[in-house]
Amino acid sequence: MSEQQTSSEQWFPVIGRSLAYMCLHVGDLKEKNLAGKAQFLESLGVERKVVAVMLDSTYRSITEALSKVTRGKKGAKNGRKSKSRAKR
């Protein structure tokens, strides 16, 4: 039973990632931007490092894209526009 349980523990994440990838490409998400795709995959429980690999991107760019979306939502909730930062 231990060997079978170990085998299941190894394959379930692979199956889950494969299904998430298929949903992303078969569904209407082809037209979404990077942040939209990343949010969808993370909502399915896929880790951000794996999301970056699935979207042929880097961990840093995924984090930045999601951060911009989050900042935009916070500004909209407060009724304020997000401030643009001055370049150094």
Backbone as a chain_set.jsonl record, in Angstrom:
{"seq": "MSEQQTSSEQWFPVIGRSLAYMCLHVGDLKEKNLAGKAQFLESLGVERKVVAVMLDSTYRSITEALSKVTRGKKGAKNGRKSKSRAKR", "coords": {"N": [[0.835, -1.189, 0.0], [1.987, 1.204, 0.644], [3.801, 1.719, -1.44], [2.039, 2.089, -3.564], [0.654, 4.323, -2.671], [2.703, 6.217, -2.642], [3.248, 6.325, -5.368], [0.855, 7.443, -6.304], [0.968, 9.95, -5.064], [3.015, 11.073, -6.502], [2.019, 11.211, -9.112], [-0.468, 12.577, -9.109], [-0.085, 15.466, -8.886], [1.088, 15.92, -11.412], [-0.935, 15.159, -13.175], [-2.872, 17.032, -12.426], [-1.622, 19.482, -13.173], [-1.441, 19.075, -15.901], [-4.15, 18.987, -16.646], [-4.88, 21.597, -15.941], [-3.331, 23.046, -17.756], [-4.474, 22.192, -20.151], [-7.075, 23.226, -19.862], [-6.508, 25.919, -19.943], [-5.6, 26.304, -22.574], [-7.598, 25.232, -24.201], [-9.904, 26.485, -23.422], [-11.497, 29.753, -23.362], [-9.333, 31.318, -22.791], [-7.138, 31.909, -24.292], [-6.948, 34.393, -25.396], [-6.531, 36.072, -23.288], [-4.46, 38.22, -21.244], [-1.125, 37.961, -19.845], [-1.289, 38.198, -17.029], [-3.972, 37.529, -16.545], [-4.078, 34.848, -17.347], [-2.236, 33.774, -15.545], [-3.503, 34.297, -13.099], [-5.731, 32.639, -13.357], [-4.53, 30.058, -13.454], [-3.254, 30.001, -10.942], [-5.488, 30.117, -9.334], [-6.415, 27.596, -9.643], [-4.705, 26.23, -8.104], [-2.091, 25.868, -8.878], [1.349, 26.214, -8.442], [3.266, 29.267, -8.389], [5.83, 29.188, -9.555], [5.58, 27.022, -11.268], [3.521, 27.951, -12.846], [4.845, 29.98, -14.219], [6.593, 28.482, -15.825], [4.736, 27.043, -17.35], [3.553, 29.089, -18.807], [5.599, 29.947, -20.317], [7.38, 31.884, -19.273], [8.934, 33.994, -16.773], [9.405, 33.629, -13.225], [9.6, 36.057, -11.948], [8.437, 37.882, -13.786], [5.8, 36.987, -13.83], [5.057, 37.452, -11.178], [5.298, 40.248, -11.125], [3.35, 41.01, -13.027], [0.992, 40.078, -11.778], [1.108, 41.615, -9.512], [0.714, 44.188, -10.52], [-1.927, 43.972, -11.349], [-3.179, 43.564, -8.899], [-2.537, 45.953, -7.561], [-3.933, 47.721, -9.183], [-6.575, 46.946, -8.656], [-6.819, 47.585, -5.942], [-6.59, 50.348, -6.007], [-8.882, 50.968, -7.422], [-10.872, 50.151, -5.672], [-10.628, 51.946, -3.607], [-11.351, 54.207, -4.861], [-9.448, 55.778, -5.973], [-6.954, 56.656, -8.362], [-4.094, 54.782, -9.353], [-0.868, 55.942, -8.541], [1.668, 57.065, -10.718], [5.007, 56.165, -10.805], [7.964, 58.114, -10.602], [10.639, 58.013, -12.904], [13.941, 57.016, -12.224]], "CA": [[0.0, 0.0, 0.0], [2.886, 2.345, 0.733], [4.338, 1.977, -2.774], [0.939, 2.607, -4.367], [0.372, 5.67, -2.185], [3.801, 7.049, -3.123], [3.039, 6.505, -6.8], [-0.252, 8.395, -6.456], [1.451, 11.269, -4.647], [3.856, 11.602, -7.567], [1.285, 11.415, -10.354], [-1.589, 13.508, -8.987], [0.288, 16.83, -9.299], [1.332, 15.934, -12.858], [-2.253, 15.127, -13.806], [-3.503, 18.322, -12.159], [-0.993, 20.505, -14.009], [-1.821, 18.799, -17.287], [-5.536, 19.43, -16.823], [-4.887, 23.065, -15.895], [-2.767, 23.488, -19.033], [-5.487, 21.946, -21.181], [-8.153, 24.205, -19.66], [-5.999, 27.219, -20.37], [-5.475, 26.375, -24.023], [-8.845, 24.865, -24.868], [-10.921, 27.471, -23.06], [-11.439, 31.089, -23.959], [-8.268, 32.066, -22.133], [-6.039, 32.169, -25.221], [-6.912, 35.82, -25.676], [-6.223, 36.834, -22.067], [-3.065, 38.634, -21.072], [-0.313, 37.115, -18.965], [-1.821, 38.244, -15.66], [-5.227, 36.791, -16.521], [-3.754, 33.423, -17.398], [-1.57, 33.421, -14.289], [-4.527, 34.272, -12.05], [-6.528, 31.434, -13.559], [-3.755, 28.88, -13.051], [-3.069, 30.03, -9.491], [-6.773, 29.806, -8.69], [-6.545, 26.134, -9.683], [-3.765, 25.668, -7.139], [-0.769, 25.653, -9.465], [2.34, 27.11, -7.835], [3.702, 30.347, -9.276], [6.99, 28.743, -10.338], [5.067, 26.145, -12.315], [2.764, 28.838, -13.735], [5.826, 30.654, -15.07], [7.066, 27.522, -16.82], [3.615, 26.727, -18.235], [3.285, 30.24, -19.66], [6.854, 30.283, -20.982], [7.753, 33.171, -18.719], [9.761, 33.861, -15.579], [8.716, 33.826, -11.947], [9.588, 37.502, -11.665], [7.467, 38.58, -14.634], [4.468, 36.588, -13.37], [4.831, 38.177, -9.933], [5.103, 41.657, -11.472], [2.044, 41.155, -13.698], [-0.057, 39.919, -10.779], [1.207, 42.761, -8.614], [0.075, 45.318, -11.202], [-3.376, 43.747, -11.304], [-3.596, 43.771, -7.512], [-2.463, 47.393, -7.292], [-5.031, 48.346, -9.91], [-7.825, 46.653, -7.952], [-6.835, 48.333, -4.685], [-6.865, 51.74, -6.341], [-10.277, 51.071, -7.844], [-11.717, 49.997, -4.494], [-10.55, 53.176, -2.816], [-11.799, 55.329, -5.665], [-8.293, 56.566, -6.403], [-6.134, 56.082, -9.418], [-2.756, 54.492, -8.867], [0.112, 56.97, -8.896], [2.791, 56.577, -11.505], [6.282, 56.472, -10.164], [8.939, 58.861, -11.419], [11.817, 57.213, -13.255], [15.186, 57.501, -11.619]], "C": [[0.878, 1.25, 0.0], [3.428, 2.723, -0.647], [3.261, 2.572, -3.682], [0.614, 4.049, -3.963], [1.449, 6.636, -2.675], [3.648, 7.335, -4.607], [1.93, 7.524, -7.059], [0.193, 9.806, -6.103], [2.323, 11.897, -5.721], [3.051, 11.973, -8.803], [0.149, 12.418, -10.253], [-1.213, 14.947, -9.345], [0.526, 16.948, -10.806], [0.003, 15.971, -13.611], [-2.96, 16.467, -13.627], [-2.941, 19.431, -13.027], [-1.377, 20.321, -15.473], [-3.242, 19.261, -17.564], [-5.638, 20.956, -16.815], [-4.37, 23.638, -17.213], [-3.785, 23.325, -20.156], [-6.635, 22.945, -21.071], [-7.737, 25.574, -20.184], [-6.018, 27.344, -21.887], [-6.756, 26.026, -24.777], [-9.928, 25.907, -24.605], [-10.724, 28.798, -23.761], [-10.319, 31.936, -23.367], [-7.086, 32.352, -23.054], [-5.853, 33.665, -25.446], [-6.537, 36.662, -24.458], [-4.746, 37.2, -22.028], [-2.373, 37.705, -20.06], [-0.882, 37.062, -17.549], [-3.114, 37.444, -15.548], [-5.006, 35.29, -16.518], [-3.13, 32.961, -16.077], [-2.57, 33.35, -13.14], [-5.368, 33.011, -12.15], [-5.783, 30.199, -13.059], [-3.528, 28.85, -11.546], [-4.365, 29.725, -8.757], [-7.051, 28.309, -8.705], [-5.563, 25.445, -8.738], [-2.387, 25.383, -7.685], [0.187, 26.68, -8.868], [2.861, 28.11, -8.861], [4.92, 29.963, -10.106], [6.55, 27.882, -11.51], [4.257, 26.958, -13.328], [3.719, 29.511, -14.711], [6.328, 29.716, -16.171], [5.96, 27.22, -17.828], [3.339, 27.852, -19.227], [4.525, 30.727, -20.397], [7.321, 31.68, -20.58], [8.678, 32.936, -17.529], [8.917, 34.115, -14.337], [8.557, 35.316, -11.663], [8.547, 38.239, -12.513], [6.033, 38.222, -14.253], [4.117, 37.371, -12.106], [4.547, 39.65, -10.215], [3.737, 41.881, -12.116], [0.901, 41.042, -12.697], [-0.063, 41.082, -9.79], [0.531, 43.986, -9.223], [-1.435, 45.183, -11.169], [-3.902, 44.032, -9.906], [-3.583, 45.255, -7.159], [-3.602, 48.128, -7.977], [-6.356, 48.135, -9.213], [-7.914, 47.447, -6.659], [-7.164, 49.795, -4.945], [-8.313, 51.934, -6.73], [-11.218, 50.959, -6.651], [-11.752, 51.278, -3.678], [-11.031, 54.395, -3.6], [-10.67, 56.222, -6.14], [-7.605, 55.863, -7.561], [-4.758, 55.818, -8.842], [-1.793, 55.557, -9.389], [1.221, 56.341, -9.736], [4.064, 57.04, -10.816], [7.207, 57.202, -11.12], [10.132, 57.954, -11.674], [13.051, 57.85, -12.65], [16.28, 57.549, -12.611]], "O": [[0.511, 2.257, -0.606], [3.505, 3.904, -0.985], [3.547, 3.463, -4.48], [0.333, 4.89, -4.817], [1.137, 7.756, -3.08], [3.888, 8.455, -5.057], [2.061, 8.373, -7.941], [-0.178, 10.76, -6.788], [2.37, 13.121, -5.843], [3.371, 12.954, -9.474], [-0.169, 13.064, -11.252], [-1.974, 15.6, -10.059], [0.197, 17.971, -11.406], [-0.156, 16.726, -14.57], [-3.575, 16.979, -14.562], [-3.699, 20.24, -13.563], [-1.609, 21.293, -16.192], [-3.509, 19.862, -18.605], [-6.396, 21.535, -17.593], [-4.921, 24.614, -17.724], [-3.939, 24.205, -21.003], [-7.113, 23.454, -22.085], [-8.533, 26.287, -20.794], [-6.411, 28.381, -22.422], [-6.957, 26.499, -25.896], [-10.765, 26.175, -25.466], [-9.88, 28.933, -24.648], [-10.371, 33.163, -23.446], [-6.119, 32.982, -22.626], [-4.737, 34.138, -25.66], [-6.253, 37.852, -24.597], [-3.908, 36.58, -22.683], [-2.985, 36.791, -19.508], [-0.947, 35.992, -16.944], [-3.326, 36.752, -14.552], [-5.662, 34.553, -15.781], [-3.459, 31.892, -15.563], [-2.497, 32.45, -12.303], [-5.682, 32.388, -11.136], [-6.346, 29.388, -12.324], [-3.601, 27.785, -10.934], [-4.343, 29.138, -7.676], [-7.822, 27.805, -7.888], [-5.586, 24.223, -8.591], [-1.587, 24.721, -7.025], [-0.127, 27.868, -8.798], [2.89, 27.826, -10.058], [5.027, 30.379, -11.26], [7.084, 28.0, -12.613], [4.303, 26.683, -14.527], [3.427, 29.601, -15.903], [6.467, 30.129, -17.322], [6.219, 27.15, -19.03], [2.936, 27.595, -20.362], [4.509, 31.786, -21.025], [7.613, 32.53, -21.422], [9.147, 31.82, -17.306], [7.856, 34.736, -14.402], [7.511, 35.768, -11.197], [7.852, 39.122, -12.009], [5.143, 39.067, -14.343], [3.009, 37.892, -11.981], [3.651, 40.235, -9.607], [3.044, 42.843, -11.782], [-0.053, 41.817, -12.755], [-1.116, 41.482, -9.295], [-0.149, 44.736, -8.522], [-2.146, 46.171, -10.98], [-4.945, 44.665, -9.745], [-4.516, 45.754, -6.529], [-4.173, 49.059, -7.409], [-7.185, 49.044, -9.177], [-8.99, 47.937, -6.315], [-7.924, 50.41, -4.197], [-8.913, 52.959, -6.403], [-12.261, 51.613, -6.627], [-12.789, 51.645, -3.125], [-11.108, 55.495, -3.052], [-10.916, 57.312, -6.655], [-7.672, 54.643, -7.707], [-4.301, 56.535, -7.951], [-1.897, 56.007, -10.53], [1.648, 55.216, -9.478], [4.159, 58.162, -10.318], [7.218, 56.923, -12.318], [10.58, 57.224, -10.789], [13.173, 59.073, -12.58], [17.4, 57.934, -12.276]]}, "num_chains": 1, "name": "protein.A"}
